[in-house]
Amino acid sequence: MHVAIIGNGISGITAARYIRKLSDHQITVISSETDYFFSRTALMYIYMGHMRFEDTKPYEDWFWKKNRIDLKRAYVEKVDVKAHALHFSGGEKMQYDKLIIACGSTPNKFGWPGQDLKRVHGMYTYQDLEAMEKYSEGLKKAVIVGGGLIGIEMAEMFHSRHIPVTFLVREKSFWDAALPYEESQMVTRHIRENGIDLQLETELKEILDNGNGEAKAAVSNKGETIECGFVGLTAGVRPNIKFLEGSDIETQRGILVNEYLETSAPDVYAIGDCAQAREPLPGRRPIEAIWYTGRMMGETVAYNICKKKIAYDPGIWFNSAKFFDIEYQVYGTVLAKAPEHHASIYWEHSDGRMSIRIVYNKNNNQILGFNLMGVRYRHEVCEKWIKEKANIEEVLQNLGLANFDPEFYKEYETEVIKLYNQQSGKNLQLKKRRNLNAVLSFLRK
């Protein structure tokens, strides 16, 4: 059986690896981006000089031949599901028995005049990185449009080379669609402390041409013309599925899949950023452009193709990121706009760069989620409390079990408990401090 995989990101490569572990099927991975799989999340570190491209490849180049995984550098123009065939831009055709579509995302474009000029790029592909590198030489100013995680990464990249950045963000504070008010304000302050010209409640109106088909300035909806030699479009991403038009594969925003990651077409599966769940599990989104969910989908689809049928279940939501010097973690349900029955304890350090938020259901005191800025908590511990619907007071008294900061870092759990006591009139005390044996014992229960 021949399994063709479109896309060599984390989803497609995980699928290929697990299919090889489970079978002797012929496997072909197709990508027009790079010859070999690399860590997309590490692109920024190449630009910043922390890594070389070679360092971002998790496997040696000989790995693929040794494991009998064929790699094809090509662009798929059309999928013929009836004939079980792929048509490439060069005119070639490839037959498949099973097809996995793992083609990822593409940066959003909203029809801005000038959005297709040279010196205008997103930050998603290796080619985007090459464009940033090419146009950074002698660059005096960059404008970034969109206030998400990719935008702040691009801002940090330019900042690392002392290239001034103006950041246009339409929200009232940075990423306030995902972060609660206090955390969003913290990140907003931190961006400005790093010398970034952050302009809130401001949108891109158009990009001006220098007469040679290149960007020379960005015009905001407030009428300001910002001279620049590069415009970064980071206003989110969308599934990269335009090539599937007319293919009889059912799509909405992404490729619609069931719990087994099967599409509407026979023998065709979709995973990763391009897949859209028909019936998302509670607490999960229909499309999740997250590294770890792509990896989990890749493993799940491999089992299903190899006749060991299992449903995709990503478990409890979590995510992590970095806002310049502030690390961010979220476990469970922490909403930017909390519903009436959600209550939270929010502690913030006096330096304004660390915070702990614990969210619980005020009707039954069950723990719902954790939001952490500049503080690390153990994933396994937080997830166990959320799964077991632990009582907020039990969690607070054992909060030291979650602390994952290095040994000589200061602990803040007692301050969090103090806040809860002030709010509730209780007199809770911290029972267990950071101790690896205690953590292991807790996780074994």
C-alpha positions as CSV (number, residue, x, y, z in Angstrom):
1,M,0.0,0.0,0.0
2,H,1.3,3.5,-0.9
3,V,0.7,6.3,1.6
4,A,1.2,9.8,0.2
5,I,1.6,12.6,2.7
6,I,1.3,16.3,1.6
7,G,3.4,18.4,4.0
8,N,6.7,17.7,5.8
9,G,5.8,19.6,9.1
10,I,5.4,18.1,12.5
11,S,2.0,16.5,11.6
12,G,3.1,14.8,8.3
13,I,6.5,13.6,9.6
14,T,5.0,12.2,12.8
15,A,2.5,10.3,10.6
16,A,5.3,9.0,8.4
17,R,7.4,7.9,11.4
18,Y,4.5,6.0,13.1
19,I,3.3,4.4,9.9
20,R,6.8,3.1,9.4
21,K,6.9,1.8,13.0
22,L,3.5,0.0,12.5
23,S,3.9,-1.3,8.9
24,D,5.9,-1.9,5.8
25,H,3.8,0.4,3.6
26,Q,5.4,2.5,1.0
27,I,5.5,6.1,2.2
28,T,6.1,9.3,0.3
29,V,6.3,12.7,1.9
30,I,5.8,15.7,-0.4
31,S,6.8,19.3,0.2
32,S,7.6,22.3,-1.9
33,E,9.1,24.1,1.1
34,T,12.3,22.3,2.0
35,D,14.1,19.0,1.3
36,Y,14.0,17.9,4.9
37,F,11.8,18.3,8.0
38,F,12.8,21.1,10.3
39,S,11.4,22.7,13.5
40,R,9.2,25.5,12.4
41,T,9.1,27.0,15.9
42,A,12.9,27.5,15.7
43,L,12.9,29.7,12.6
44,M,13.2,32.9,14.7
45,Y,16.4,31.6,16.4
46,I,18.1,31.1,13.0
47,Y,17.5,34.8,12.2
48,M,18.6,35.9,15.7
49,G,21.9,33.9,15.4
50,H,21.1,31.4,18.1
51,M,20.9,28.4,15.7
52,R,21.9,27.3,12.2
53,F,19.3,25.8,9.9
54,E,21.1,22.5,10.3
55,D,20.5,22.6,14.0
56,T,16.7,22.8,13.5
57,K,16.5,19.4,11.7
58,P,15.6,16.8,14.3
59,Y,16.9,14.0,12.1
60,E,20.0,13.5,10.1
61,D,19.6,13.5,6.4
62,W,20.3,9.8,6.2
63,F,17.4,9.0,8.5
64,W,14.8,9.0,5.7
65,K,16.5,6.5,3.4
66,K,17.4,4.2,6.3
67,N,13.7,4.2,7.4
68,R,12.4,3.8,3.8
69,I,10.5,7.1,3.8
70,D,10.7,8.7,0.3
71,L,10.9,12.5,0.1
72,K,9.7,14.4,-2.9
73,R,10.3,18.1,-3.4
74,A,7.2,19.2,-5.4
75,Y,4.0,21.3,-5.2
76,V,0.6,19.6,-5.4
77,E,-1.7,21.5,-7.7
78,K,-4.7,19.1,-7.7
79,V,-6.0,16.1,-5.8
80,D,-8.1,13.7,-7.9
81,V,-9.9,11.7,-5.2
82,K,-11.7,9.5,-7.7
83,A,-8.6,8.4,-9.5
84,H,-6.5,8.4,-6.2
85,A,-4.0,10.7,-7.9
86,L,-1.9,13.8,-7.1
87,H,-1.1,16.2,-9.9
88,F,2.1,18.3,-9.4
89,S,2.9,21.8,-10.8
90,G,5.6,20.3,-13.0
91,G,3.1,18.1,-14.8
92,E,3.9,14.9,-13.0
93,K,1.3,12.6,-11.5
94,M,1.5,10.2,-8.5
95,Q,-1.0,7.5,-7.5
96,Y,-1.8,6.8,-3.9
97,D,-3.8,4.2,-1.9
98,K,-4.1,6.4,1.2
99,L,-3.6,10.2,1.3
100,I,-2.8,12.3,4.3
101,I,-3.1,16.1,3.9
102,A,-0.9,17.9,6.3
103,C,-0.3,21.1,4.4
104,G,-0.4,23.5,7.4
105,S,-1.3,27.2,7.4
106,T,-0.7,30.3,5.4
107,P,-0.7,33.9,6.7
108,N,-4.0,35.8,6.4
109,K,-4.4,38.5,3.8
110,F,-7.4,40.8,3.9
111,G,-7.2,42.5,0.6
112,W,-5.0,45.3,1.6
113,P,-3.8,47.4,-1.3
114,G,-0.1,46.5,-1.8
115,Q,-0.2,43.3,0.2
116,D,1.5,41.3,-2.6
117,L,4.4,43.7,-3.1
118,K,8.0,42.6,-2.5
119,R,9.3,43.3,1.0
120,V,5.9,42.1,2.4
121,H,5.9,38.7,4.1
122,G,4.4,36.7,6.8
123,M,6.6,34.6,9.2
124,Y,5.5,31.0,8.6
125,T,7.7,29.3,6.0
126,Y,11.4,28.9,5.5
127,Q,11.0,31.1,2.4
128,D,9.6,33.8,4.7
129,L,12.7,33.6,6.8
130,E,14.9,33.9,3.7
131,A,13.0,37.0,2.7
132,M,13.4,38.6,6.1
133,E,17.1,37.8,5.9
134,K,17.4,39.2,2.4
135,Y,15.6,42.5,3.2
136,S,17.2,43.1,6.6
137,E,20.5,44.3,5.1
138,G,20.4,48.1,5.5
139,L,16.8,48.0,6.7
140,K,16.0,51.2,8.6
141,K,12.4,50.4,9.7
142,A,9.9,47.5,9.8
143,V,6.1,47.6,10.3
144,I,4.3,44.5,11.7
145,V,0.6,44.1,11.3
146,G,-1.3,41.9,13.7
147,G,-1.0,41.2,17.4
148,G,-0.6,37.5,17.8
149,L,2.2,35.2,18.7
150,I,3.8,35.3,15.3
151,G,3.8,39.1,15.3
152,I,5.6,39.3,18.6
153,E,8.2,36.8,17.4
154,M,8.8,38.8,14.3
155,A,9.1,42.0,16.4
156,E,11.7,40.3,18.6
157,M,13.6,39.1,15.6
158,F,14.0,42.6,14.2
159,H,14.7,44.0,17.6
160,S,17.6,41.5,18.0
161,R,19.3,43.3,15.1
162,H,18.4,46.8,16.4
163,I,16.0,47.4,13.5
164,P,13.2,49.8,14.7
165,V,9.7,48.3,14.6
166,T,6.2,49.8,14.6
167,F,3.6,47.2,15.6
168,L,0.0,47.8,14.4
169,V,-2.5,46.0,16.6
170,R,-6.2,46.5,16.3
171,E,-7.1,45.4,19.8
172,K,-7.2,47.6,22.9
173,S,-4.2,45.7,24.4
174,F,-2.0,43.0,23.1
175,W,-3.6,39.6,22.4
176,D,-6.7,40.5,24.5
177,A,-8.8,38.0,22.6
178,A,-6.8,35.2,24.3
179,L,-5.3,36.7,27.5
180,P,-7.3,38.0,30.5
181,Y,-7.1,41.8,31.0
182,E,-4.2,41.9,33.5
183,E,-2.0,39.5,31.5
184,S,-2.7,41.4,28.3
185,Q,-1.7,44.7,30.0
186,M,1.5,43.1,31.3
187,V,2.5,42.0,27.8
188,T,1.6,45.4,26.4
189,R,3.8,47.1,28.9
190,H,6.7,44.6,28.2
191,I,6.6,45.1,24.5
192,R,6.9,48.9,24.9
193,E,9.7,48.4,27.6
194,N,11.7,46.7,24.8
195,G,11.5,49.8,22.6
196,I,8.8,48.6,20.2
197,D,6.5,51.3,18.9
198,L,3.2,49.5,19.7
199,Q,0.2,51.3,18.3
200,L,-3.0,49.8,19.7
201,E,-6.5,50.1,18.1
202,T,-4.7,50.7,14.8
203,E,-5.1,48.8,11.6
204,L,-3.4,48.7,8.2
205,K,-5.1,50.6,5.5
206,E,-2.7,50.1,2.6
207,I,1.0,49.5,1.7
208,L,2.6,52.0,-0.7
209,D,4.7,51.0,-3.7
210,N,8.2,52.6,-4.2
211,G,7.7,52.4,-7.9
212,N,9.7,49.2,-8.2
213,G,7.1,46.8,-6.9
214,E,8.4,47.0,-3.3
215,A,6.9,48.3,-0.1
216,K,8.1,51.8,0.9
217,A,5.5,52.7,3.6
218,A,2.5,51.5,5.5
219,V,-0.6,53.7,5.9
220,S,-2.7,53.1,9.0
221,N,-6.5,53.6,9.3
222,K,-5.7,56.7,11.4
223,G,-4.1,58.3,8.4
224,E,-0.4,58.0,9.5
225,T,2.1,57.1,6.8
226,I,5.0,55.0,8.3
227,E,8.1,54.9,6.1
228,C,9.5,51.3,6.1
229,G,11.4,48.8,4.0
230,F,9.6,45.7,5.2
231,V,6.0,44.9,6.2
232,G,5.3,41.8,8.2
233,L,1.7,40.4,7.8
234,T,1.0,38.5,11.0
235,A,-2.7,39.0,11.5
236,G,-3.3,35.3,12.1
237,V,-3.1,32.3,9.8
238,R,-5.7,30.2,7.9
239,P,-5.6,26.6,6.6
240,N,-3.5,26.2,3.4
241,I,-6.2,24.5,1.3
242,K,-6.7,26.6,-1.8
243,F,-5.3,23.9,-4.0
244,L,-8.2,21.6,-2.9
245,E,-10.8,23.7,-4.7
246,G,-12.9,21.4,-6.9
247,S,-11.4,18.2,-5.4
248,D,-14.7,16.9,-3.8
249,I,-13.0,17.1,-0.4
250,E,-15.5,18.9,1.9
251,T,-14.1,22.0,3.5
252,Q,-15.2,25.0,5.5
253,R,-12.4,27.1,6.9
254,G,-10.3,24.0,7.0
255,I,-10.6,20.4,5.8
256,L,-13.5,18.8,7.6
257,V,-12.6,15.6,9.5
258,N,-14.3,13.2,11.9
259,E,-12.9,11.9,15.1
260,Y,-10.7,9.4,13.2
261,L,-9.3,12.3,11.1
262,E,-11.1,11.0,8.0
263,T,-12.3,13.5,5.4
264,S,-15.4,13.3,3.2
265,A,-13.3,11.6,0.5
266,P,-12.5,7.9,0.7
267,D,-8.9,7.0,1.8
268,V,-8.1,10.7,2.4
269,Y,-7.2,12.1,5.9
270,A,-6.3,15.6,7.1
271,I,-4.2,16.5,10.1
272,G,-2.5,19.5,11.7
273,D,-3.3,23.2,11.1
274,C,-5.3,22.4,7.9
275,A,-7.8,20.1,9.6
276,Q,-11.1,21.2,11.0
277,A,-13.0,19.0,13.5
278,R,-16.7,18.5,12.6
279,E,-17.5,18.0,16.2
280,P,-14.8,19.5,18.5
281,L,-14.4,17.9,21.9
282,P,-15.4,20.0,24.9
283,G,-12.9,22.7,25.6
284,R,-11.3,22.4,22.2
285,R,-11.4,24.5,19.0
286,P,-12.4,23.2,15.6
287,I,-9.0,24.3,14.2
288,E,-5.9,24.3,16.5
289,A,-2.7,25.5,14.8
290,I,-0.6,24.2,17.7
291,W,2.6,22.1,17.5
292,Y,1.6,19.4,19.9
293,T,-1.8,18.8,18.5
294,G,-0.2,18.4,15.1
295,R,2.1,15.7,16.5
296,M,-0.8,13.9,18.2
297,M,-2.9,14.0,15.0
298,G,0.1,12.5,13.1
299,E,0.3,9.6,15.5
300,T,-3.4,9.0,15.6
301,V,-3.8,9.0,11.8
302,A,-0.9,6.4,11.5
303,Y,-2.8,4.0,13.8
304,N,-6.0,4.5,11.8
305,I,-4.3,3.9,8.4
306,C,-2.6,0.8,9.9
307,K,-6.0,-0.6,11.0
308,K,-5.6,0.0,14.7
309,K,-8.5,2.4,14.8
310,I,-8.5,5.1,17.5
311,A,-10.2,8.4,17.9
312,Y,-8.2,11.6,18.1
313,D,-8.3,13.0,21.7
314,P,-5.9,15.9,22.5
315,G,-7.0,16.0,26.1
316,I,-7.0,19.1,28.2
317,W,-6.0,22.3,26.4
318,F,-2.5,23.7,27.0
319,N,-0.2,26.1,25.3
320,S,3.0,28.0,25.8
321,A,4.8,30.9,24.3
322,K,7.3,33.6,25.0
323,F,6.8,37.4,24.9
324,F,10.3,38.7,24.7
325,D,11.6,37.8,28.3
326,I,8.2,36.6,29.7
327,E,7.4,33.0,29.5
328,Y,3.7,32.0,29.2
329,Q,1.9,28.8,30.0
330,V,-1.8,28.0,30.1
331,Y,-3.5,24.8,31.2
332,G,-7.2,24.1,31.0
333,T,-9.8,26.8,30.6
334,V,-8.7,30.4,31.0
335,L,-10.9,32.8,29.0
336,A,-10.2,36.4,28.1
337,K,-13.8,37.2,28.9
338,A,-14.7,35.0,31.8
339,P,-18.4,33.8,32.1
340,E,-20.4,34.5,35.3
341,H,-19.6,31.2,37.0
342,H,-15.8,31.5,36.5
343,A,-13.9,33.0,39.4
344,S,-10.1,33.4,39.6
345,I,-7.3,34.2,42.0
346,Y,-4.8,36.5,40.3
347,W,-1.4,37.3,41.8
348,E,1.1,39.6,40.1
349,H,4.6,40.3,41.2
350,S,5.5,43.9,42.0
351,D,8.0,44.0,39.0
352,G,5.0,43.5,36.7
353,R,6.6,40.6,34.8
354,M,5.3,37.6,36.7
355,S,1.8,36.5,37.5
356,I,-0.2,33.4,38.5
357,R,-3.9,33.1,37.7
358,I,-6.0,30.1,39.0
359,V,-9.5,29.8,37.6
360,Y,-12.3,27.8,39.3
361,N,-16.0,27.3,39.1
362,K,-17.5,29.4,41.9
363,N,-20.6,27.2,42.0
364,N,-18.8,24.0,43.0
365,N,-15.2,25.2,43.6
366,Q,-13.8,22.8,40.9
367,I,-10.5,23.9,39.4
368,L,-10.7,24.9,35.7
369,G,-7.4,26.3,34.6
370,F,-4.0,27.9,35.3
371,N,-2.5,30.9,33.5
372,L,1.2,31.7,34.2
373,M,3.4,34.5,33.2
374,G,7.1,34.3,34.0
375,V,6.4,31.4,36.4
376,R,6.6,27.7,35.5
377,Y,4.1,25.1,36.8
378,R,4.3,21.3,36.1
379,H,2.1,20.3,33.2
380,E,1.3,16.8,34.7
381,V,0.3,18.2,38.1
382,C,-2.0,20.9,36.7
383,E,-3.5,18.5,34.2
384,K,-4.2,15.9,37.0
385,W,-6.0,18.5,39.1
386,I,-8.1,19.6,36.2
387,K,-9.0,16.1,35.1
388,E,-10.0,15.1,38.6
389,K,-12.0,18.3,39.1
390,A,-10.1,19.0,42.3
391,N,-11.4,21.5,44.8
392,I,-9.7,24.9,44.6
393,E,-8.8,24.8,48.3
394,E,-7.2,21.4,47.9
395,V,-5.2,22.8,45.0
396,L,-4.1,25.9,46.9
397,Q,-2.9,23.9,49.9
398,N,-0.8,21.7,47.7
399,L,0.2,24.3,45.2
400,G,3.9,23.7,45.8
401,L,3.6,20.4,44.0
402,A,3.1,22.4,40.7
403,N,6.1,24.6,41.1
404,F,8.7,23.9,38.3
405,D,11.1,26.8,38.8
406,P,14.7,25.9,39.5
407,E,15.7,25.1,43.1
408,F,17.0,28.5,44.2
409,Y,14.2,30.5,42.7
410,K,11.8,32.3,45.0
411,E,8.4,30.6,45.5
412,Y,5.2,32.6,45.4
413,E,2.6,30.0,46.4
414,T,2.1,31.4,49.9
415,E,1.2,34.8,48.4
416,V,-1.4,33.2,46.2
417,I,-3.0,31.5,49.2
418,K,-2.9,34.7,51.1
419,L,-4.9,36.4,48.3
420,Y,-7.5,33.6,48.4
421,N,-7.8,33.9,52.2
422,Q,-8.4,37.6,51.9
423,Q,-11.1,37.0,49.3
424,S,-12.8,34.1,51.1
425,G,-12.2,34.8,54.8
426,K,-10.5,31.3,55.1
427,N,-7.2,30.5,56.7
428,L,-5.6,28.0,54.3
429,Q,-2.0,27.1,54.7
430,L,0.5,25.7,52.2
431,K,1.0,22.0,53.0
432,K,3.5,20.8,50.4
433,R,6.4,22.8,49.0
434,R,8.4,22.0,45.9
435,N,9.7,18.5,46.4
436,L,10.3,16.0,43.6
437,N,9.5,12.9,45.7
438,A,6.2,14.5,46.8
439,V,5.4,15.3,43.1
440,L,6.1,11.7,42.0
441,S,4.0,10.3,44.8
442,F,1.1,12.7,43.9
443,L,1.2,11.7,40.2
444,R,1.2,8.0,41.0
445,K,-2.1,8.2,43.0
